[in-house]
Amino acid sequence: MRMVRPYSVTAANLTSNVSITGTEYASTGTYALGATVINTTGTDPTYHEYESLVADNTGNALTDSSKWLDLGAINRFRMFDSVNGTLTTNASTINVTVAVTGRADGLGLLGLDAETVQVIVTAGVYGTVYDQTYEMVDNDGITSWYDYFTEDVVYSSDLVLTDLPLYTDPSIQVIITKAGTASCGTMVLGQSIDLGAALYGAQAGIIDYSRKETDDFGNTSLVERSYAKRSRFKLKTDNTRVDSIFRTLAQYRATPALWVGVEDQSATWAYGWARDWYVEFSMMEQSHISLEIEGLT
């Protein structure tokens, strides 16, 4: 099992073809009830969108929650916020490049709506050191030629890589392509750490936040809402690595990260945090780590 420690993506290290649109907030402006503004300039830009909660809204700072409602990241930055359900969208192609300070061998793209994803890594004088294009057609469940020709075409919504070449200060370019509108819910990149071998018996499921209500006559209404992944693993690792892993888990206890349980089972991938863990010193040279991961919606 691996954890990708997230690298911070900001306006300073991001290049994107996703346009920034919207009305820039001005302290001297007057805004109607329900009007929306963005904050992308000045000394402390948040790259968020805000909605006016009052009429004749003049001179009120965006930090005043009684006057402004924070609607979250603008389109360009939604794939880099901490919410899987917010999508960066763009016609045909999302083309982003992140200039990494340090090293990064892990990349996760979650909540995709894409036909292909191209990943290009360039490293200073070495030029292009990685260039791969991934077809997102999902053939899981196709067990015969009859299935191949009759089942609907389904695309994978997630792509995780943990083998990008480790060069210092690389630029990582991701090109997400789809006829119509391409979208991505979360992009995580950073250096990964091996937490140990996942043993048989791992569990993966979801926490469903949909509302289900039944009236006095037995009629049930369902309101679909977001869900979050939840998984449990038992890992085996050498005793010489236990303290390092323990420190890492403690350090990222309140920081969203990408967790890759089994590399070829996307059900075990999640962007979230370690809800609970403990170490069982069960053998002379090896130990077991029980780990529960809770994903973000």
N, C-alpha and C positions, 0 to 999 in steps of 0.2 A: 504494500500500500504506500502511496506517495501523497504528500501534501505540497501544493504549490504556494509558496509564500508570496502574496500579491505585491507587485510593484506599483507605486503610485503614478497614475497617469494624470497629467495636468495639461493646461493649455500650452505651457512652455515646452513640453516634450512630445506633443501630439501634432501630427499633420493629418488632416482629414478632408475628403471631398464632400462631406456633409455640410451644407450651407448653414450659417447662423441666420435665422430669420426672426422677426419680431420687433416690437417697439422698445427701444432702449429707455430705461428709466431715467428721468431727469427730476431733480429735487424741486425745480421751478415749474414743472408741469402740473396740470390738473387732470385727474383721471376719474372717469365715471364709475359707478358701481358695476362690477363685473369686468372692467377693462383689465387687460393683461399686459405686462411689461417683462422685459428680460434684463439681466444685470451681467454684462460681459465686459464692461470697461471700468475705468477709475482705479483707485488704489487697492480695492479689495473686491474684485469681481467674483461672484459665486457661480456664474454660468447656470443659474436657475431662472425659472419663470415664476412670476407672482401675479395673483389676481387681487384686484381692489375689492375690499369688503365694505366700502362706504362710498357714497356719492361725494363729488367735489373733493376728491382726495388730493390735497396739495401739501407739499413740504413734509410729509410723513415718511420717515425712514422705512426701508424694506424690512428692517428688523422688528418693526412694530407689528406684532401679530394680531393686534386688534384692528389694524387697518389693511394689512396685507396677508394673503394666504400663500404660503410657499407651495408651488405646484411641483417642485422637484426639478431635476436637471433638464436643461434644454436638449433638443433632439441629438445634437452631436455627442453629448456626454452621457446619455442614458445608458449606453452599453458599458460605461465605466463606473456607474453608481453602485450602490449596494442592494439594489432591488432587481431581481430576475424578471419581474413582470413589466418593467419599463423598457421599451424597445427603441433603439436607434433604427430609423428607417430611411431609405433613399431609393430613388428610381434606379432600377437595374443593378447598381453596384454601390457597395460601401467599401471605400479604399482608405485604410488608416495605416499610419506608420508611427511607431513609438520609438523614440531615441532613449535607449536604456542606459542608465549609469550603473555600472557593475556587470552582472551576468544574469542570464535568464535561459533556462533550458525547458521551461514548462509554459504551455499555452492552453487555455481553455476557452471555447466559444460555446455558450449555452443559449438556449432559446432562439436558435437560428431558423430562418426561413430562407433557404439558399439551395441552389442547384450545384454550385461548386465553391470551394474555398481554396485560394492560393496563399501559401505562406512563404515569404522570402526573408531571409536573414542576411544582412550585409555587415561586414566587420572591418572597418577602416581600410588599411592597405591590402587586406586579404580579399576585398571585394565580396561578391556573392558566395556565401558558404552553404546556403541551403535554399532550395527552390522546389517546392512540391505543390501539386494541385490535387485536391481531394474531391472526388465525386460524392455527393451527399445522398445519392439514392440508397435506400435502406432495403436490403434483400433478406433481412431476418424474417423467418417464417415461410420463405419460398423454398419448398422442398421437392418440387417437381416442375417439369416443363409446362404442365397445365397451369400450375400456380403462376409461373413466370408470365404466361401470355394472358391470363384472365384476371389476376389480382390488380387492384389499383396501385399506381406508382406512389410510393411513400418515400419521403425524404427524412433523413436523420436530422434531429433538431440540435444535436450536440456534437462537438468535435474536441477531443483532448489529445494533446501531444506532450510527451515528457522526455523527448530525445532530441530537442533542438541543440545544435552545436554550441558548446560553452566558450564563447569569446568575450573578451572584455569590451564593454560599452558598445554593444551591437545596435543596429536599427532593425526592428522587426516590423515587416509590412504584411498586412492581412487584407486580401481582396475577396469580398463576399459578393457573389454574383447570382442573380436570379432574374429571369424574364418577368417584367412587371415591377414589383417592389421587393427589394432585399431588406432583411431586418435581422437584428441581433439583440438579444436581451442582456447578455453579460459577456465581457471579454476580460479574462484574467491572464496575466503573464508574470513570470518571476522564476526564481530558482526553486527547484523542488528538493524535497528531502525524503529519503526512504525511511518509513516508520516501521518496517518489518514485513514479513510475509503474512498475507491474509489467509487464515485457515478455513477449511470447510465449515459451513454452518453460518456464514455471514447472512445478514438479513437486510432487506431493502424494502421500503414502503413509502407512504406519503402521510402527511397531516393535511386533511381536507378542511378548508375554512368555508366551504359552501354551507348555506343555511337550509336546514330541512325542518319544516314545521307541519304538524298534523293537527287539523281542527277537531272540534267535538264530534264531527260526523265521519271521521276517519279519512278525510281527504288530505293528501300530503302535497305540499308545494315545495319545489326545489329551486333555490337561487344559487346559480353557479358563481363561485368565487375562487380566489387563488388557492394553490396548495404548495406545500413545501416538502421536499424529500426528507426522509429520516432513515438512517441506517445504523446497524450495529456490526462490529467486527471484533474478532479475536485475532491478535497478531502475535507472531513469534519473532523474537529478536535476540541477538547476543547480549549478554549481561554487560559487556563493555560499552554498549550503546544506550543503555537504559537511561542514564542520567542526562545525556544529551537530548534524547527524545522527550523526556519528562520536562526539561527546560523549554523546549520548543513548544510543546502543548500548553504549558503554563503561559508562555509569552503571547501566544495567539488565542488565548481563551476568550477574548472579546473582540477579535479582529476577523472579519470574514476571509476565508481562504478557500482554495479549490482542493477538494479531497477526492482522490482517485483510488477507490477500493480495489477493483480489478480492472486492468487497462482495457480489456475487450468486452466489458459488461457496463454499458452506459447507465444502467439502473443503479450502479454503485458509485456514480460520480455525483458530487453535490458541491454547490457553492454555499458555504455556511460556516458553522463553528463547531468546535468540540464541546458538546453539551456535558459530557461526563466521561471520565476515564479513570482507570486504576491499573497498577502494575502488580502482577502476581509473580513473585520470585519462585518459580516452580521447579527449576532445574539448576544444576551446578553451573552450567555454562550459558544457559538460555533462560529467558523469561517470557511470560505472556502478558500482553497488554489488551485489556478490554476497553473498547472505544465506541462511543455513541456520537454520531454526527447528526446535527439538525440543520437542514438547509434553510435558505431564505426564500420568501415568496417572490 
